[in-house]
Amino acid sequence: MKLSPTPREKVIYRVTFIGSAVNLLLVALKFAAGVLGRSSAMIADAVHSLSDLLSDVIVVVFVRLSSKPEDEDHAYGHGKYETLASVIVGLMLLCAGVALGWEGVEKSVAFFRGERLGQPGWLALWAGLFSIALKEWLYHYTARAGRAVRSDALIANAWHHRSDSLTSIATVAGIGGAMALGPGWAVLDPLAASVVSLFIVASAFGMMKPGIDQLLERSLPAEDLSEIADVITSVPGVRGYHRLRTRAIGSGKAVEVHVKMDGNLSLTEAHNIASELEQRLKKALGPETHTAIHMEPCGR
């Protein structure tokens, strides 16, 4: 049976497809500007935009996989496909940052050894300025949508857009400096790219950490644990709790807990209390929250 996309998926697809169209435009523009404007930095910038385009494809594919319902092999659903997507996008960003930094170092060393670097033209400069404006808008647009639908993959992709903007800033600084100061300052381009690559690598690690935490079954943040504790203790009939275990499953959350109840309650009464607790947890954390509640008797 073919499933229709959920409203959340539709938002992710729409934002990602818009990003793909922008990235496709920028890849073509930067390659053309790099070749015609005699700028190796702009060609490298085009390669980075191409990695953005590839990350868009990954987001669409993995989000679709994560929306599949539970089955015999995936009792907790497929939410971690989206988590895996955010890690892959982060890895792509990390590779792009390392590659740009390495290239910048190589060109800088070559320049100081006496090798002459080519001086770029106006076309490369204007292409870089256009890229900065467009990618910064795309970052804000994608990040806002990612926060709205709680998509780590979409937020990761937003940071990938911003990394492209930062790379273009370095490119423009280098191109502008080389054009204004002459061939003797052409090294500004690779030096600036090397500095910005450090920020790109740092962003990549920050982007991958939430996804890696999920894959390693890290507990939910302290604010979520505090909210869960308040919900549990607010349910009439719950005398206490222990062995609280939590984790994230994609955009959803899982809560497992042992709750203490009056040992003289009937099975039906205890079940009703547990069901009330389950409903309150889903109301607080989201309807897709997985709950496992173990009931234990205690004295009056």
Secondary structure, DSSP 8 states (H G I E B T S, - for coil): ------HHHHHHHHHHHHHHHHHHHHHHHHHHHHHHTT-HHHHHHHHHHHHHHHHHHHHHHHHHHHTS---SS-TT-STHHHHHHHHHHHHHHHHHHHHHHHHHHHHHHHHHTT-------HHHHHHHHHHHHHHHHHHHHHHHHHHHHT-HHHHHHHHHHHHHHHHHHHHHHHHHHHHHH-GGGTTHHHHHHHHHHHHHHHHHHHHHHHHHHHHTT----HHHHHHHHHHHHHSTT--EEEEEEEEEETTEEEEEEEEEEETTS-HHHHHHHHHHHHHHHHHHH-TT-EEEEEEEEE--
